[in-house]
Amino acid sequence: MKILFYDCKSYDKSSFEKELKNYPGIEIKFLKTDLTPNTAELSHGFDAVCAFVNSDIGTRTVEILHENNVKLILMRCAGFNNIDLNTTKQYGIRILRVPGYSPEAVAEHAMALALTVNRRLHKAYVKVRENDFSLGSLMGFNFYQKTAGIVGTGKIGAAMANICRGFGMKVLAYDVFENPSLKDFVTYVSLDELLAESDLVSLHCPLMDSTYHLINRETIQKMKDGVILVNTSRGALVKTDDLIEGIRARKFFGVGLDVYEEETPNVFEDRSDEILEHSVTARLLSFPNVMITSHQGFFTEEALAAIAQTTLENAKTFEYGKETSNEVK
Ligand code: NAD
């Protein structure tokens, strides 16, 4: 089976090449360019294409893949909102994805952000490099015996709840479904109660109509003063303008964001030589108690290995004509 791999970064190539040894029937050609209507033509002679979150797999791309006789799209991520599913269905192109890879990778990053803004590590790093060994502005607070509020207790939220428990925190949670694996130490409460009680609020629910701008002026007002907010889920869970207003009103002790609205043109790109048109990121970064990373929560060796393994297993499953729950229907 021949796979054309789009939008390849050096770390993708090494994780897939390591795993490929176990799949002798699969051959991969790695391309740096992403899958778009302009690059879909390159798929001629391949059985499958492998794409990622920002690939443009709209109608025209799918039509070209069909003309080139491509029968399979392998998404090396969980999301598939960038695919025109009506057209893939029409042409019988199957889509297999990686629904989960390493929840601990994202949860550990959420705690890293929480600790960074709490203990001002982002400031301490710069200060010490400048031979400024004073402690001014670096004081944090203990997480021990404080309250963590986990919004969404699926795979990642559950991992975060366990980490917070390890810090000796009381753990509250809000979800539309309770996770039975957490019943020994997590107390499920209403969202309002969680916001009112928590010293650390960490978001782990998916972005849907019901969760769009879940954190807004009204819900921010319900939070404790001096709260730490962490978002490693999806940017649009938080209404950025209201967050900025809350930061200016001194509501937050700290804010840690791995995702934020308007991140799409930035994600995984080096834009250090550019003058950015939008100022929202710059405005957020201007606050001393805000730490932003660029969607790197998933980025660990273990997660990349799991993504490569599941993607290649998906390809094998397709080749043998088998069913899998990783298929997007
Ligand atoms: P999951 O499906 O296992 O868990 C999601 C949980 O959210 C479920 O328990 C669900 O019941 C709950 N939920 C649904 N609607 C809700 C609502 N209105 N209020 C509260 N909870 C609600 O998903 P997961 O694997 O834990 O991933 C969570 C999110 O993390 C994903 O949706 C994705 O956006 C994000 N993510 C980020 C990265 C990263 O690199 N930063 C990587 C992977 C996933």
Residues whose N, C-alpha, C, O or C-beta is under 5 A from the ligand:
A	BS01	NAD	V106 V151 G152 T153 G154 K155 I156 G157 Y174 D175 V176 F177 H204 C205 P206 L207 S210 T211 T232 S233 R234 D258 H295 Q296 G297 F298
